[in-house]
Amino acid sequence: MGLLCLPKKRSYNTGKTAERSGMKMKTTILLVDDEVKMLEATASYLQNEGFRMVTATTGEDALTAAKAESPALVVLDWMLPGMSGIEVCRELRNMGPYGIIMLTAKTEEVDKILGLEIGADDYMTKPYSLRELAARIRSVLRRIQGKPEDMQSMQRGDLTIIESKCQVLKNGAEMILTPTEFKLLMTLATKPGIVFSRLQLMKSVMHDDFVNYERTIDSHISNLRKKIENDPANPQYIQTVFGFGYRFGDKL
């Protein structure tokens, strides 16, 4: 199949032509990059890998496409005209539990940490291998998609955690968590009372490339507490064990 062509009257492509031609796309990926040639080449490669591709060249159009197409994962360039990739990432996190992989030419450690702290699930620097990108996409999807055969829910206090749906309910109301936040919650809630170090949590929820950025766990924990705790300053679910890490309350 040839390269995806961006339509002239709008700046994102839904890839439905490929569906009508008989190709069955199991998972929708939104690819956002203002470098059109790279966008087309990457979209073509990922489409041949079995994904249904939606593309956008600006942050504003990326948000429009995300609302219209509900992708499972967004591959997002950091450097976009107008609205930056960081701003788009923040907005996506308010919209739904999308998987997010940031793409950027930035190589400084502080930039990687910033990308992770605002909610990205993975991070790749340009130039990147298309084969590695496809592997990273599948890795993130495995983390955020539940196992079809595992439909049981876990009850912890007012929280109902449904692993197969990556869903968390508090008193029946759904809490919108990022994939990383959900994985953190699952890791801790599965073993109430057991203390996990930051490094253990990092290894359980993030790509191996980021195991040295243990302090990013603190940011994810802080964001998670704001969503699930009645009083984030005095948490009952996710408790800090000073000098070591975190544990899930065992007296709920």
JOTA-V563237 format. One record per backbone hydrogen bond with DSSP energy under -0.5 kcal/mol. NH is the residue of the N-H (numbers start at 1). CO is the residue of the C=O. Records with the same first field share a line. If there is no record, write none. Layout:
BEGIN
NH->CO + CO
END
This chain:
BEGIN
4->40
13->55
18->15
19->15
20->16
21->17
22->19
23->18
25->23
26->24 + 50
27->50
29->52
30->73
31->29 + 54
32->30 + 75
33->31 + 56
36->34
39->35
40->36
41->37
42->38
43->39
44->40
45->41
46->42
47->43
48->44
49->45
50->47
51->46
52->27
53->51
54->29
55->13
56->31
57->11
59->81
62->58
63->59
64->60
65->61
66->62
67->63
68->64
69->65
70->66
72->28
73->28
74->99
75->30
76->74 + 101
77->32
78->103
80->78
83->81
85->78
88->84
89->85
90->86
91->87
92->88
93->89
94->90 + 91
95->91 + 92
96->92
98->96
99->72
101->74
102->122
103->76
104->124
111->108
112->108
113->109
114->110
115->111
116->112
117->113
118->114
119->116
120->115
121->100
122->100
124->102
126->104
133->129
134->130
135->131
136->132
137->133
138->134
139->135
140->136
141->137
142->138
143->139
144->140
145->141
146->164
150->147
151->149
154->161
156->154 + 159
159->156
160->169
161->154 + 159
162->160 + 167
163->152 + 161
164->150
165->162
166->162 + 163
167->162
168->175
169->160
170->173
171->158 + 169
173->170
175->168
177->175
182->178
183->179
184->180
185->181
186->182
187->183
188->184
189->185
190->186
191->188
192->189
193->248
194->191
196->246
198->244
201->197
202->198
203->199
204->200
205->201
206->202
210->207
211->208
213->210
214->212
216->213
217->214
218->215
219->215
220->216
221->217
222->218
223->219
224->220
225->221
226->222
227->223 + 224
228->224
229->225
234->231
235->232
239->237 + 247
241->245
242->240
244->241
245->241
246->196
247->239
249->237
END
